[in-house]
């Protein structure tokens, strides 16, 4: 059966960027930036993205394009006879399932809040306690949570069932263009608020005081961590899109373009949130509750708040659902490649699996609220810990070592694949940096996460 491919280069870039752009950009990035005092943290984040994110992304894409299959078989096509690198492909599949076990639930929250703003569930005159209480009410309602979570699962699989070009590419292109337009409109609106100047000063103007307060080491390691996790590297989510790529463009050039789109969304999310925080007197480092408990009161109290709240959560739905589609495609591709089944059969099997696997996270906030499987964490945090703190950094380290060591694919073959086509190329003198510095940086991120 002929390998599917993207219909256009724009389709590849938007789908790949959609995979990277997710809750980490518009939920985690603002509160981590706020916690670290803005300014220098944003600068360090951009540097780390260039030095760490771009090289590792090219390696995952290179394995996909060089092997022309999903993770397991791509490794098998490239590894030396008798090698066992392909075992990591199964961990990639497990990581994708584990990520979707809670990501579909959080995407369901976004859909829920979008619906509440659209239909007037949030309205002027509500007290702060009433608004904050709606999040707890949602979590405590297993029936409602199941409906929204399974709606995300079913919708995602229906889109992917139409194939790469007619399903994933077509829908993601529309969503990403709408997402980029929405975030610009929301950012421009936020910049008209009374606290915009103060918020943007905190956000983007470097201050030595933040280094004194937080410590240079803490700022840099947090920036490395955010730059690394924002791109969803290490579980084959990017690798599958490399397998669908043409040979016309170099991988460093494409990786930079994906990172630029990803970073644009993260930076614009900050431009939406920090002016609002300083206008309404909310602490910018509010934490994970920022999106669901801190921002809704701001929308309710501002002029035209229902309209802006609806747009914001529509943007959040697009950001999270684009990642869901990308990871679903990876899961389906592994099943089709490895087991030789049709796309429709893969959709049906994984529809049942993902529908069931998403339930523990849903129930973790209500009927299983006493269940804390890892280090006293609830179900969602336990699943996120396994993905973010273990599978992503370890997986990225495996891709890196496979590409740059003589026991794997080897640096020369990786470099030839990465530089194939027209565009930005990696120089051969970068080899020591790839072989010695990058692994150390990833190990630091791994140890910090543990």
MOSUL-V871360 format. One record per pair of residues at least 4 apart in sequence whose C-alpha atoms are under 7 Angstrom apart, sorted by sequence separation. I is the first residue (numbers start at 0). J is the second residue. If there is no record, write none. Layout:
# MOSUL-V871360
I J
I J
This chain:
# MOSUL-V871360
6 10
7 11
8 12
9 13
10 14
11 15
12 16
13 17
14 18
15 19
16 20
20 24
21 25
22 26
23 27
24 28
25 29
26 30
27 31
28 32
29 33
30 34
31 35
32 36
33 37
37 41
38 42
39 43
40 44
41 45
42 46
43 47
44 48
45 49
46 50
47 51
48 52
49 53
50 54
51 55
52 56
53 57
54 58
55 59
56 60
57 61
58 62
59 63
60 64
61 65
62 66
63 67
68 72
69 73
70 74
71 75
72 76
73 77
74 78
78 82
87 91
88 92
89 93
90 94
91 95
92 96
93 97
94 98
95 99
96 100
98 102
99 103
101 105
102 106
103 107
104 108
105 109
106 110
107 111
108 112
109 113
110 114
111 115
112 116
113 117
114 118
115 119
116 120
125 129
126 130
127 131
128 132
129 133
132 136
133 137
134 138
135 139
136 140
140 144
141 145
142 146
143 147
144 148
145 149
146 150
147 151
148 152
149 153
150 154
151 155
152 156
153 157
154 158
155 159
156 160
159 163
161 165
162 166
163 167
164 168
165 169
166 170
167 171
168 172
169 173
170 174
171 175
172 176
173 177
174 178
175 179
176 180
177 181
178 182
179 183
180 184
181 185
182 186
183 187
184 188
185 189
186 190
187 191
191 195
194 198
195 199
196 200
197 201
198 202
199 203
200 204
207 211
208 212
209 213
210 214
213 217
214 218
215 219
216 220
217 221
218 222
219 223
220 224
221 225
222 226
223 227
224 228
225 229
228 232
232 236
235 239
237 241
238 242
239 243
240 244
249 253
250 254
251 255
252 256
253 257
254 258
255 259
256 260
257 261
258 262
259 263
260 264
261 265
262 266
263 267
264 268
265 269
266 270
267 271
268 272
269 273
270 274
271 275
272 276
273 277
274 278
275 279
276 280
277 281
285 289
288 292
289 293
290 294
291 295
294 298
295 299
296 300
297 301
300 304
303 307
304 308
305 309
306 310
307 311
308 312
309 313
310 314
311 315
312 316
313 317
314 318
315 319
316 320
317 321
318 322
319 323
320 324
321 325
322 326
323 327
324 328
325 329
326 330
327 331
328 332
329 333
330 334
331 335
332 336
333 337
334 338
335 339
340 344
341 345
342 346
343 347
344 348
345 349
346 350
347 351
348 352
349 353
350 354
351 355
352 356
353 357
357 361
358 362
359 363
362 366
363 367
364 368
371 375
372 376
376 380
377 381
378 382
379 383
380 384
381 385
382 386
383 387
384 388
385 389
386 390
387 391
388 392
389 393
390 394
391 395
392 396
393 397
394 398
395 399
396 400
397 401
398 402
399 403
400 404
405 409
408 412
409 413
410 414
411 415
412 416
413 417
414 418
415 419
429 433
430 434
431 435
432 436
433 437
434 438
435 439
436 440
437 441
438 442
439 443
440 444
441 445
442 446
443 447
444 448
445 449
5 10
22 27
23 28
32 37
35 40
47 52
48 53
63 68
68 73
115 120
116 121
125 130
161 166
162 167
163 168
164 169
190 195
210 215
213 218
232 237
276 281
288 293
289 294
299 304
335 340
340 345
362 367
363 368
371 376
372 377
376 381
385 390
386 391
402 407
404 409
408 413
432 437
5 11
63 69
67 73
78 84
115 121
160 166
189 195
276 282
298 304
299 305
334 340
335 341
371 377
372 378
401 407
402 408
403 409
404 410
418 424
66 73
159 166
276 283
298 305
335 342
363 370
370 377
371 378
400 407
401 408
402 409
403 410
418 425
32 40
66 74
158 166
159 167
373 381
401 409
402 410
32 41
158 167
298 307
372 381
63 73
66 76
74 84
75 85
273 283
298 308
335 345
62 73
66 77
74 85
331 342
334 345
402 413
71 85
331 345
363 377
71 86
331 346
363 378
71 88
70 88
71 89
279 297
360 378
359 378
360 379
403 433
403 434
111 147
107 147
107 148
396 438
104 148
107 151
103 148
396 441
103 151
103 152
392 441
392 445
389 445
388 445
388 448
388 449
199 270
202 273
199 273
198 273
199 274
198 274
195 274
198 277
194 274
197 277
186 267
194 275
189 271
192 274
194 277
195 278
186 270
190 274
194 278
182 267
186 271
189 274
193 278
185 271
189 275
192 278
236 325
236 326
239 329
236 329
181 310
182 314
181 314
178 314
95 234
178 317
94 234
92 234
91 234
174 317
91 235
171 321
14 168
234 390
14 171
134 291
167 324
233 390
234 391
5 163
6 164
10 168
14 172
17 175
134 292
233 391
5 164
13 172
232 391
233 392
3 163
234 394
131 292
233 394
10 172
13 175
41 203
233 395
38 201
232 395
37 201
38 202
37 202
38 203
70 235
159 324
37 203
38 204
39 205
130 296
251 417
38 205
39 206
250 417
38 206
70 238
155 323
249 417
250 418
69 238
127 296
155 324
159 328
249 418
69 239
249 419
252 422
248 419
249 420
252 423
248 420
249 421
251 423
36 209
69 242
246 419
247 420
248 421
249 422
251 424
52 226
68 242
246 420
247 421
248 422
249 423
251 425
47 222
52 227
63 238
67 242
249 424
43 219
47 223
51 227
56 232
59 235
62 238
63 239
66 242
123 299
60 237
63 240
64 241
122 299
123 300
35 213
40 218
44 222
48 226
59 237
60 238
63 241
64 242
121 299
43 222
44 223
47 226
59 238
63 242
64 243
61 241
64 244
60 241
40 222
44 226
160 342
35 218
122 305
160 343
160 346
116 305
156 346
116 308
117 309
57 250
116 309
57 251
156 350
113 309
57 254
153 350
56 254
113 312
112 312
113 313
53 254
53 255
152 354
109 312
24 229
149 354
23 229
109 315
110 316
109 316
19 229
106 316
19 230
19 231
106 319
106 320
145 361
144 361
141 361
224 444
141 362
15 237
141 365
15 240
139 364
140 365
138 364
139 365
138 365
95 326
95 330
28 265
5 243
92 330
4 243
5 244
29 268
3 243
4 244
24 264
25 265
29 269
16 257
20 261
24 265
15 257
19 261
25 268
16 260
12 257
16 261
33 283
34 284
33 284
30 283
31 284
104 357
30 284
30 285
30 286
100 356
101 357
104 360
100 357
104 361
101 360
27 287
100 360
69 332
70 333
26 290
69 333
72 337
69 336
68 336
101 379
97 382
98 386
97 386
94 386
22 318
94 390
21 318
22 319
20 318
21 319
21 322
20 322
18 321
19 322
17 321
18 322
17 322
18 325
79 407
78 407
78 408
77 408
59 398
55 395
58 398
58 399
55 399
58 402
65 416
61 413
61 416
61 417
57 417
51 437
